[in-house]
């Protein structure tokens, strides 16, 4: 009987620790559930181009698998999936909006250029990522991208404003990649 009682305490403590880890260690949560691609560029050159969107990889030591943080760790950004999935689904939506015909691991177009992103450092102030594109197993394009946003004033740091800012940064990242002449050369 005593053994079972202790297991219950250990289980409860483990649940509390996991809940703290998933929630961002007490920081205010900023949802990343409502991303919509918005671009300030003409993306018509990509209309009808094929791309094979591979899995994205999170190698950013300043994130968890579930969320990324503000530099002061007062806000965590995430949703109900892994943070690299947020970027994958955002890129999928952005590429579709740009006119690409996007295939993925569930329905691959192995003749299309294969593209994936590696997250290197992600905060609400700066995204640092590596993009790789391969054609028939050979890397034809690899580039490192960094985008940043100036900090908001303290009274502007609300979850709603920070969510909009996160989407703005994601849109800028996608737009910078789509505007890159080396990236364009692969597809056009």
Secondary structure, DSSP 8 states (H G I E B T S, - for coil): -HHHHHHHHHHHHHHHHHHHHHHTTT-EEEE--------SS--GGGTT-EEEE---EE--TTB-SSEEE-TTSSEEEE-SS-HHHHHHHHHHHHHHHTT-EEEBTTB--TTSEEEEEEEEEEBSSEEEEEEEEEETTEEEEEEEEEEE-----GGG--HHHHHHHHHHHHHHHHHHHHH-HHHHHHH-
